Amino acid sequence: MKMEQIKQKVFNGEYVYTYHAEIERRADDLAFYQIESSILNGEILEEYPDLGIGESCLLCSQATKIH
């Protein structure tokens, strides 16, 4: 999957946000919009064609904390 495809899925709300992701988001004290922003501004580090749950990848980005 290419970064442009990932961005389009975020814009269209065509992704799965897991309970595990929510736990990690809260532990890192991030707002949900920061997660999406990080995805939209990230870059692909590794691609995993099929881990048994479909195509996925590891992204690198930095979320900015706002207090």
PyMOL Python script that loads the backbone (N, CA, C, O; Angstrom):
from pymol import cmd

cmd.read_pdbstr("""\
ATOM      1  N   MET A   1       0.852  -1.182   0.000  1.00  0.00           N
ATOM      2  CA  MET A   1       0.000   0.000   0.000  1.00  0.00           C
ATOM      3  C   MET A   1       0.892   1.238   0.000  1.00  0.00           C
ATOM      4  O   MET A   1       1.910   1.280   0.691  1.00  0.00           O
ATOM      5  N   LYS A   2       0.516   2.204  -0.751  1.00  0.00           N
ATOM      6  CA  LYS A   2       1.265   3.450  -0.862  1.00  0.00           C
ATOM      7  C   LYS A   2       0.711   4.490   0.115  1.00  0.00           C
ATOM      8  O   LYS A   2      -0.445   4.411   0.530  1.00  0.00           O
ATOM      9  N   MET A   3       1.536   5.450   0.468  1.00  0.00           N
ATOM     10  CA  MET A   3       1.149   6.476   1.432  1.00  0.00           C
ATOM     11  C   MET A   3      -0.085   7.245   0.965  1.00  0.00           C
ATOM     12  O   MET A   3      -0.940   7.588   1.782  1.00  0.00           O
ATOM     13  N   GLU A   4      -0.191   7.518  -0.322  1.00  0.00           N
ATOM     14  CA  GLU A   4      -1.364   8.236  -0.835  1.00  0.00           C
ATOM     15  C   GLU A   4      -2.645   7.432  -0.620  1.00  0.00           C
ATOM     16  O   GLU A   4      -3.696   8.006  -0.337  1.00  0.00           O
ATOM     17  N   GLN A   5      -2.564   6.119  -0.750  1.00  0.00           N
ATOM     18  CA  GLN A   5      -3.727   5.260  -0.497  1.00  0.00           C
ATOM     19  C   GLN A   5      -4.115   5.319   0.982  1.00  0.00           C
ATOM     20  O   GLN A   5      -5.299   5.369   1.317  1.00  0.00           O
ATOM     21  N   ILE A   6      -3.123   5.312   1.852  1.00  0.00           N
ATOM     22  CA  ILE A   6      -3.386   5.385   3.291  1.00  0.00           C
ATOM     23  C   ILE A   6      -4.052   6.706   3.635  1.00  0.00           C
ATOM     24  O   ILE A   6      -5.035   6.734   4.374  1.00  0.00           O
ATOM     25  N   LYS A   7      -3.523   7.799   3.103  1.00  0.00           N
ATOM     26  CA  LYS A   7      -4.110   9.114   3.358  1.00  0.00           C
ATOM     27  C   LYS A   7      -5.559   9.172   2.887  1.00  0.00           C
ATOM     28  O   LYS A   7      -6.416   9.725   3.575  1.00  0.00           O
ATOM     29  N   GLN A   8      -5.830   8.605   1.724  1.00  0.00           N
ATOM     30  CA  GLN A   8      -7.191   8.617   1.195  1.00  0.00           C
ATOM     31  C   GLN A   8      -8.128   7.838   2.111  1.00  0.00           C
ATOM     32  O   GLN A   8      -9.269   8.248   2.324  1.00  0.00           O
ATOM     33  N   LYS A   9      -7.657   6.725   2.650  1.00  0.00           N
ATOM     34  CA  LYS A   9      -8.483   5.937   3.570  1.00  0.00           C
ATOM     35  C   LYS A   9      -8.774   6.711   4.858  1.00  0.00           C
ATOM     36  O   LYS A   9      -9.878   6.630   5.397  1.00  0.00           O
ATOM     37  N   VAL A  10      -7.794   7.454   5.343  1.00  0.00           N
ATOM     38  CA  VAL A  10      -8.021   8.282   6.536  1.00  0.00           C
ATOM     39  C   VAL A  10      -9.052   9.363   6.221  1.00  0.00           C
ATOM     40  O   VAL A  10      -9.987   9.572   6.994  1.00  0.00           O
ATOM     41  N   PHE A  11      -8.888  10.047   5.097  1.00  0.00           N
ATOM     42  CA  PHE A  11      -9.845  11.094   4.699  1.00  0.00           C
ATOM     43  C   PHE A  11     -11.266  10.542   4.575  1.00  0.00           C
ATOM     44  O   PHE A  11     -12.234  11.222   4.914  1.00  0.00           O
ATOM     45  N   ASN A  12     -11.383   9.299   4.087  1.00  0.00           N
ATOM     46  CA  ASN A  12     -12.691   8.677   3.875  1.00  0.00           C
ATOM     47  C   ASN A  12     -13.197   7.887   5.081  1.00  0.00           C
ATOM     48  O   ASN A  12     -14.309   7.360   5.050  1.00  0.00           O
ATOM     49  N   GLY A  13     -12.397   7.800   6.136  1.00  0.00           N
ATOM     50  CA  GLY A  13     -12.795   7.032   7.316  1.00  0.00           C
ATOM     51  C   GLY A  13     -12.835   5.536   7.054  1.00  0.00           C
ATOM     52  O   GLY A  13     -13.606   4.817   7.689  1.00  0.00           O
ATOM     53  N   GLU A  14     -12.018   5.061   6.129  1.00  0.00           N
ATOM     54  CA  GLU A  14     -12.005   3.652   5.732  1.00  0.00           C
ATOM     55  C   GLU A  14     -10.853   2.901   6.384  1.00  0.00           C
ATOM     56  O   GLU A  14      -9.993   2.344   5.702  1.00  0.00           O
ATOM     57  N   TYR A  15     -10.846   2.893   7.701  1.00  0.00           N
ATOM     58  CA  TYR A  15      -9.810   2.169   8.428  1.00  0.00           C
ATOM     59  C   TYR A  15     -10.397   1.647   9.728  1.00  0.00           C
ATOM     60  O   TYR A  15     -11.472   2.064  10.158  1.00  0.00           O
ATOM     61  N   VAL A  16      -9.673   0.731  10.341  1.00  0.00           N
ATOM     62  CA  VAL A  16     -10.108   0.139  11.605  1.00  0.00           C
ATOM     63  C   VAL A  16      -9.270   0.734  12.727  1.00  0.00           C
ATOM     64  O   VAL A  16      -8.041   0.678  12.698  1.00  0.00           O
ATOM     65  N   TYR A  17      -9.949   1.301  13.713  1.00  0.00           N
ATOM     66  CA  TYR A  17      -9.295   1.846  14.894  1.00  0.00           C
ATOM     67  C   TYR A  17      -9.563   0.857  16.022  1.00  0.00           C
ATOM     68  O   TYR A  17     -10.699   0.723  16.477  1.00  0.00           O
ATOM     69  N   THR A  18      -8.527   0.171  16.469  1.00  0.00           N
ATOM     70  CA  THR A  18      -8.704  -0.925  17.418  1.00  0.00           C
ATOM     71  C   THR A  18      -8.737  -0.466  18.880  1.00  0.00           C
ATOM     72  O   THR A  18      -8.326   0.644  19.216  1.00  0.00           O
ATOM     73  N   TYR A  19      -9.230  -1.339  19.710  1.00  0.00           N
ATOM     74  CA  TYR A  19      -9.234  -1.098  21.151  1.00  0.00           C
ATOM     75  C   TYR A  19      -7.801  -0.938  21.655  1.00  0.00           C
ATOM     76  O   TYR A  19      -7.530  -0.098  22.513  1.00  0.00           O
ATOM     77  N   HIS A  20      -6.890  -1.741  21.124  1.00  0.00           N
ATOM     78  CA  HIS A  20      -5.477  -1.639  21.495  1.00  0.00           C
ATOM     79  C   HIS A  20      -4.936  -0.247  21.156  1.00  0.00           C
ATOM     80  O   HIS A  20      -4.200   0.341  21.949  1.00  0.00           O
ATOM     81  N   ALA A  21      -5.292   0.276  19.994  1.00  0.00           N
ATOM     82  CA  ALA A  21      -4.855   1.618  19.601  1.00  0.00           C
ATOM     83  C   ALA A  21      -5.393   2.662  20.575  1.00  0.00           C
ATOM     84  O   ALA A  21      -4.693   3.614  20.920  1.00  0.00           O
ATOM     85  N   GLU A  22      -6.624   2.485  21.012  1.00  0.00           N
ATOM     86  CA  GLU A  22      -7.219   3.429  21.968  1.00  0.00           C
ATOM     87  C   GLU A  22      -6.488   3.395  23.311  1.00  0.00           C
ATOM     88  O   GLU A  22      -6.258   4.438  23.924  1.00  0.00           O
ATOM     89  N   ILE A  23      -6.131   2.218  23.755  1.00  0.00           N
ATOM     90  CA  ILE A  23      -5.369   2.088  25.007  1.00  0.00           C
ATOM     91  C   ILE A  23      -4.030   2.805  24.884  1.00  0.00           C
ATOM     92  O   ILE A  23      -3.627   3.534  25.790  1.00  0.00           O
ATOM     93  N   GLU A  24      -3.345   2.598  23.771  1.00  0.00           N
ATOM     94  CA  GLU A  24      -2.050   3.247  23.550  1.00  0.00           C
ATOM     95  C   GLU A  24      -2.200   4.759  23.416  1.00  0.00           C
ATOM     96  O   GLU A  24      -1.365   5.513  23.916  1.00  0.00           O
ATOM     97  N   ARG A  25      -3.255   5.204  22.748  1.00  0.00           N
ATOM     98  CA  ARG A  25      -3.504   6.644  22.596  1.00  0.00           C
ATOM     99  C   ARG A  25      -3.670   7.303  23.955  1.00  0.00           C
ATOM    100  O   ARG A  25      -3.080   8.349  24.227  1.00  0.00           O
ATOM    101  N   ARG A  26      -4.467   6.691  24.793  1.00  0.00           N
ATOM    102  CA  ARG A  26      -4.691   7.244  26.134  1.00  0.00           C
ATOM    103  C   ARG A  26      -3.418   7.218  26.976  1.00  0.00           C
ATOM    104  O   ARG A  26      -3.130   8.170  27.700  1.00  0.00           O
ATOM    105  N   ALA A  27      -2.662   6.132  26.880  1.00  0.00           N
ATOM    106  CA  ALA A  27      -1.415   6.012  27.644  1.00  0.00           C
ATOM    107  C   ALA A  27      -0.412   7.091  27.235  1.00  0.00           C
ATOM    108  O   ALA A  27       0.378   7.560  28.054  1.00  0.00           O
ATOM    109  N   ASP A  28      -0.452   7.477  25.966  1.00  0.00           N
ATOM    110  CA  ASP A  28       0.457   8.505  25.457  1.00  0.00           C
ATOM    111  C   ASP A  28      -0.133   9.912  25.563  1.00  0.00           C
ATOM    112  O   ASP A  28       0.481  10.883  25.122  1.00  0.00           O
ATOM    113  N   ASP A  29      -1.331  10.015  26.150  1.00  0.00           N
ATOM    114  CA  ASP A  29      -2.002  11.294  26.355  1.00  0.00           C
ATOM    115  C   ASP A  29      -2.147  12.081  25.048  1.00  0.00           C
ATOM    116  O   ASP A  29      -1.833  13.269  24.982  1.00  0.00           O
ATOM    117  N   LEU A  30      -2.630  11.387  24.011  1.00  0.00           N
ATOM    118  CA  LEU A  30      -2.832  12.012  22.709  1.00  0.00           C
ATOM    119  C   LEU A  30      -4.319  12.175  22.428  1.00  0.00           C
ATOM    120  O   LEU A  30      -5.131  11.361  22.868  1.00  0.00           O
ATOM    121  N   ALA A  31      -4.669  13.208  21.706  1.00  0.00           N
ATOM    122  CA  ALA A  31      -6.037  13.383  21.218  1.00  0.00           C
ATOM    123  C   ALA A  31      -6.184  12.561  19.937  1.00  0.00           C
ATOM    124  O   ALA A  31      -5.198  12.297  19.249  1.00  0.00           O
ATOM    125  N   PHE A  32      -7.412  12.161  19.620  1.00  0.00           N
ATOM    126  CA  PHE A  32      -7.630  11.334  18.439  1.00  0.00           C
ATOM    127  C   PHE A  32      -7.156  12.043  17.169  1.00  0.00           C
ATOM    128  O   PHE A  32      -6.576  11.405  16.290  1.00  0.00           O
ATOM    129  N   TYR A  33      -7.395  13.351  17.061  1.00  0.00           N
ATOM    130  CA  TYR A  33      -6.980  14.059  15.853  1.00  0.00           C
ATOM    131  C   TYR A  33      -5.470  13.993  15.664  1.00  0.00           C
ATOM    132  O   TYR A  33      -4.987  14.061  14.533  1.00  0.00           O
ATOM    133  N   GLN A  34      -4.714  13.859  16.759  1.00  0.00           N
ATOM    134  CA  GLN A  34      -3.269  13.758  16.651  1.00  0.00           C
ATOM    135  C   GLN A  34      -2.856  12.433  16.007  1.00  0.00           C
ATOM    136  O   GLN A  34      -1.842  12.359  15.314  1.00  0.00           O
ATOM    137  N   ILE A  35      -3.645  11.402  16.242  1.00  0.00           N
ATOM    138  CA  ILE A  35      -3.377  10.107  15.619  1.00  0.00           C
ATOM    139  C   ILE A  35      -3.536  10.233  14.112  1.00  0.00           C
ATOM    140  O   ILE A  35      -2.645   9.856  13.351  1.00  0.00           O
ATOM    141  N   GLU A  36      -4.688  10.772  13.684  1.00  0.00           N
ATOM    142  CA  GLU A  36      -4.916  10.928  12.253  1.00  0.00           C
ATOM    143  C   GLU A  36      -3.877  11.861  11.626  1.00  0.00           C
ATOM    144  O   GLU A  36      -3.384  11.592  10.531  1.00  0.00           O
ATOM    145  N   SER A  37      -3.547  12.938  12.304  1.00  0.00           N
ATOM    146  CA  SER A  37      -2.549  13.875  11.796  1.00  0.00           C
ATOM    147  C   SER A  37      -1.190  13.190  11.627  1.00  0.00           C
ATOM    148  O   SER A  37      -0.488  13.425  10.643  1.00  0.00           O
ATOM    149  N   SER A  38      -0.834  12.362  12.573  1.00  0.00           N
ATOM    150  CA  SER A  38       0.432  11.638  12.484  1.00  0.00           C
ATOM    151  C   SER A  38       0.445  10.684  11.301  1.00  0.00           C
ATOM    152  O   SER A  38       1.456  10.554  10.611  1.00  0.00           O
ATOM    153  N   ILE A  39      -0.673  10.020  11.067  1.00  0.00           N
ATOM    154  CA  ILE A  39      -0.767   9.124   9.914  1.00  0.00           C
ATOM    155  C   ILE A  39      -0.633   9.928   8.619  1.00  0.00           C
ATOM    156  O   ILE A  39       0.108   9.540   7.717  1.00  0.00           O
ATOM    157  N   LEU A  40      -1.347  11.039   8.534  1.00  0.00           N
ATOM    158  CA  LEU A  40      -1.334  11.851   7.320  1.00  0.00           C
ATOM    159  C   LEU A  40       0.026  12.472   7.036  1.00  0.00           C
ATOM    160  O   LEU A  40       0.343  12.770   5.884  1.00  0.00           O
ATOM    161  N   ASN A  41       0.834  12.670   8.075  1.00  0.00           N
ATOM    162  CA  ASN A  41       2.148  13.295   7.905  1.00  0.00           C
ATOM    163  C   ASN A  41       3.307  12.310   8.032  1.00  0.00           C
ATOM    164  O   ASN A  41       4.472  12.707   8.029  1.00  0.00           O
ATOM    165  N   GLY A  42       2.980  11.027   8.143  1.00  0.00           N
ATOM    166  CA  GLY A  42       4.016  10.020   8.347  1.00  0.00           C
ATOM    167  C   GLY A  42       4.595   9.475   7.057  1.00  0.00           C
ATOM    168  O   GLY A  42       4.208   9.862   5.955  1.00  0.00           O
ATOM    169  N   GLU A  43       5.524   8.572   7.234  1.00  0.00           N
ATOM    170  CA  GLU A  43       6.113   7.875   6.094  1.00  0.00           C
ATOM    171  C   GLU A  43       6.200   6.391   6.423  1.00  0.00           C
ATOM    172  O   GLU A  43       6.329   6.009   7.586  1.00  0.00           O
ATOM    173  N   ILE A  44       6.130   5.574   5.408  1.00  0.00           N
ATOM    174  CA  ILE A  44       6.166   4.126   5.586  1.00  0.00           C
ATOM    175  C   ILE A  44       7.600   3.681   5.853  1.00  0.00           C
ATOM    176  O   ILE A  44       8.511   3.994   5.086  1.00  0.00           O
ATOM    177  N   LEU A  45       7.792   2.943   6.958  1.00  0.00           N
ATOM    178  CA  LEU A  45       9.105   2.379   7.276  1.00  0.00           C
ATOM    179  C   LEU A  45       9.213   0.938   6.807  1.00  0.00           C
ATOM    180  O   LEU A  45      10.218   0.537   6.220  1.00  0.00           O
ATOM    181  N   GLU A  46       8.156   0.155   7.075  1.00  0.00           N
ATOM    182  CA  GLU A  46       8.132  -1.263   6.691  1.00  0.00           C
ATOM    183  C   GLU A  46       6.741  -1.610   6.203  1.00  0.00           C
ATOM    184  O   GLU A  46       5.747  -1.079   6.697  1.00  0.00           O
ATOM    185  N   GLU A  47       6.676  -2.506   5.227  1.00  0.00           N
ATOM    186  CA  GLU A  47       5.394  -2.978   4.712  1.00  0.00           C
ATOM    187  C   GLU A  47       5.228  -4.459   5.042  1.00  0.00           C
ATOM    188  O   GLU A  47       6.179  -5.236   4.955  1.00  0.00           O
ATOM    189  N   TYR A  48       4.014  -4.836   5.420  1.00  0.00           N
ATOM    190  CA  TYR A  48       3.677  -6.209   5.739  1.00  0.00           C
ATOM    191  C   TYR A  48       2.500  -6.605   4.852  1.00  0.00           C
ATOM    192  O   TYR A  48       1.356  -6.269   5.157  1.00  0.00           O
ATOM    193  N   PRO A  49       2.773  -7.319   3.753  1.00  0.00           N
ATOM    194  CA  PRO A  49       1.719  -7.631   2.781  1.00  0.00           C
ATOM    195  C   PRO A  49       0.521  -8.372   3.383  1.00  0.00           C
ATOM    196  O   PRO A  49      -0.619  -8.098   3.008  1.00  0.00           O
ATOM    197  N   ASP A  50       0.759  -9.298   4.301  1.00  0.00           N
ATOM    198  CA  ASP A  50      -0.364 -10.008   4.902  1.00  0.00           C
ATOM    199  C   ASP A  50       0.080 -10.696   6.179  1.00  0.00           C
ATOM    200  O   ASP A  50       0.817 -11.681   6.153  1.00  0.00           O
ATOM    201  N   LEU A  51      -0.382 -10.159   7.293  1.00  0.00           N
ATOM    202  CA  LEU A  51      -0.078 -10.756   8.598  1.00  0.00           C
ATOM    203  C   LEU A  51      -1.232 -11.595   9.109  1.00  0.00           C
ATOM    204  O   LEU A  51      -1.305 -11.901  10.299  1.00  0.00           O
ATOM    205  N   GLY A  52      -2.139 -11.970   8.207  1.00  0.00           N
ATOM    206  CA  GLY A  52      -3.311 -12.730   8.612  1.00  0.00           C
ATOM    207  C   GLY A  52      -4.510 -11.836   8.869  1.00  0.00           C
ATOM    208  O   GLY A  52      -5.624 -12.329   9.041  1.00  0.00           O
ATOM    209  N   ILE A  53      -4.294 -10.523   8.897  1.00  0.00           N
ATOM    210  CA  ILE A  53      -5.393  -9.567   9.097  1.00  0.00           C
ATOM    211  C   ILE A  53      -5.492  -8.600   7.927  1.00  0.00           C
ATOM    212  O   ILE A  53      -6.226  -7.614   7.984  1.00  0.00           O
ATOM    213  N   GLY A  54      -4.752  -8.890   6.876  1.00  0.00           N
ATOM    214  CA  GLY A  54      -4.736  -8.015   5.719  1.00  0.00           C
ATOM    215  C   GLY A  54      -3.442  -7.228   5.640  1.00  0.00           C
ATOM    216  O   GLY A  54      -2.547  -7.375   6.471  1.00  0.00           O
ATOM    217  N   GLU A  55      -3.370  -6.409   4.641  1.00  0.00           N
ATOM    218  CA  GLU A  55      -2.175  -5.616   4.396  1.00  0.00           C
ATOM    219  C   GLU A  55      -2.004  -4.560   5.491  1.00  0.00           C
ATOM    220  O   GLU A  55      -2.976  -3.930   5.908  1.00  0.00           O
ATOM    221  N   SER A  56      -0.770  -4.371   5.952  1.00  0.00           N
ATOM    222  CA  SER A  56      -0.503  -3.346   6.963  1.00  0.00           C
ATOM    223  C   SER A  56       0.921  -2.835   6.788  1.00  0.00           C
ATOM    224  O   SER A  56       1.695  -3.362   5.989  1.00  0.00           O
ATOM    225  N   CYS A  57       1.247  -1.798   7.552  1.00  0.00           N
ATOM    226  CA  CYS A  57       2.588  -1.231   7.468  1.00  0.00           C
ATOM    227  C   CYS A  57       2.929  -0.541   8.773  1.00  0.00           C
ATOM    228  O   CYS A  57       2.059  -0.266   9.599  1.00  0.00           O
ATOM    229  N   LEU A  58       4.210  -0.269   8.941  1.00  0.00           N
ATOM    230  CA  LEU A  58       4.723   0.478  10.081  1.00  0.00           C
ATOM    231  C   LEU A  58       5.018   1.886   9.595  1.00  0.00           C
ATOM    232  O   LEU A  58       5.779   2.074   8.646  1.00  0.00           O
ATOM    233  N   LEU A  59       4.415   2.877  10.246  1.00  0.00           N
ATOM    234  CA  LEU A  59       4.622   4.273   9.883  1.00  0.00           C
ATOM    235  C   LEU A  59       5.503   4.961  10.906  1.00  0.00           C
ATOM    236  O   LEU A  59       5.530   4.582  12.077  1.00  0.00           O
ATOM    237  N   CYS A  60       6.214   5.964  10.458  1.00  0.00           N
ATOM    238  CA  CYS A  60       7.011   6.803  11.337  1.00  0.00           C
ATOM    239  C   CYS A  60       6.472   8.220  11.239  1.00  0.00           C
ATOM    240  O   CYS A  60       6.343   8.767  10.143  1.00  0.00           O
ATOM    241  N   SER A  61       6.160   8.813  12.378  1.00  0.00           N
ATOM    242  CA  SER A  61       5.671  10.170  12.426  1.00  0.00           C
ATOM    243  C   SER A  61       5.843  10.680  13.843  1.00  0.00           C
ATOM    244  O   SER A  61       6.218   9.930  14.744  1.00  0.00           O
ATOM    245  N   GLN A  62       5.568  11.952  14.031  1.00  0.00           N
ATOM    246  CA  GLN A  62       5.665  12.532  15.358  1.00  0.00           C
ATOM    247  C   GLN A  62       4.400  13.307  15.646  1.00  0.00           C
ATOM    248  O   GLN A  62       4.012  14.195  14.886  1.00  0.00           O
ATOM    249  N   ALA A  63       3.762  12.965  16.746  1.00  0.00           N
ATOM    250  CA  ALA A  63       2.575  13.684  17.182  1.00  0.00           C
ATOM    251  C   ALA A  63       3.011  14.821  18.098  1.00  0.00           C
ATOM    252  O   ALA A  63       3.901  14.660  18.933  1.00  0.00           O
ATOM    253  N   THR A  64       2.382  15.943  17.930  1.00  0.00           N
ATOM    254  CA  THR A  64       2.671  17.098  18.772  1.00  0.00           C
ATOM    255  C   THR A  64       1.645  17.172  19.890  1.00  0.00           C
ATOM    256  O   THR A  64       0.440  17.213  19.640  1.00  0.00           O
ATOM    257  N   LYS A  65       2.129  17.187  21.114  1.00  0.00           N
ATOM    258  CA  LYS A  65       1.213  17.297  22.252  1.00  0.00           C
ATOM    259  C   LYS A  65       0.813  18.744  22.455  1.00  0.00           C
ATOM    260  O   LYS A  65       1.652  19.644  22.432  1.00  0.00           O
ATOM    261  N   ILE A  66      -0.459  18.955  22.652  1.00  0.00           N
ATOM    262  CA  ILE A  66      -0.988  20.289  22.922  1.00  0.00           C
ATOM    263  C   ILE A  66      -1.716  20.237  24.243  1.00  0.00           C
ATOM    264  O   ILE A  66      -2.639  19.441  24.417  1.00  0.00           O
ATOM    265  N   HIS A  67      -1.316  21.066  25.162  1.00  0.00           N
ATOM    266  CA  HIS A  67      -1.975  21.097  26.484  1.00  0.00           C
ATOM    267  C   HIS A  67      -2.583  22.436  26.738  1.00  0.00           C
ATOM    268  O   HIS A  67      -3.179  22.655  27.792  1.00  0.00           O
TER     269      HIS A  67
END
""", "prot")
cmd.dss("prot")
cmd.show_as("cartoon", "prot")
cmd.util.cbc("prot")
cmd.orient("prot")
